[in-house]
């Protein structure tokens, strides 16, 4: 309710929330995920847990988060769209997601980043671990991306000593995240 999204799924911690978000966004082994170099290692670890490749895009000196300008330059110079998906011209890998992190709760340039991601068919995943209580153009951080992750670690704004949360407006992503976060048990006909 606070973030302004329809679905929230509990996670073990912020890193597992990021991992869940990447998984349900369809990031697969060998894919690339665009992110920023100024972040906690958990952002990249979650990408690596998917056996994907982080690609670092510079930050904005104004926000300390992913630079929309640098993202636009990278996309226009390095990406080709094939069969409705973005591919890195140099590596040949599919670019499935963009993962900006809101450094110290300072919002990334989400309008511009979202517009670029939509144009290049790239899923926007917000790392809102440090974004509790921060807003961007009237929307709570974590409420702009296709899916977002929060952390409740001991050093965060709201802490439970640990824990995390995935939020989204996409019902399919929410159902898959809930399924994966609760031992991925598949119903069967016998007891």
Secondary structure, DSSP 8 states (H G I E B T S, - for coil): --S--SEEEEESSHHHHHHHHHHHTT--TT-EEEEESSS-HHHHHHHHHTT-EEEEE-B-TTTSSB-HHHHHHHHHHHEEEETTEEEETTT--EEEEEE-B-GGG----HHHHHHHHHHTT-EEEEE-TT-TT-EETTEETTSSSSEEEEE-BTTSSS-SBS-EEEEES-HHHHHHHHHHHTTT----S--
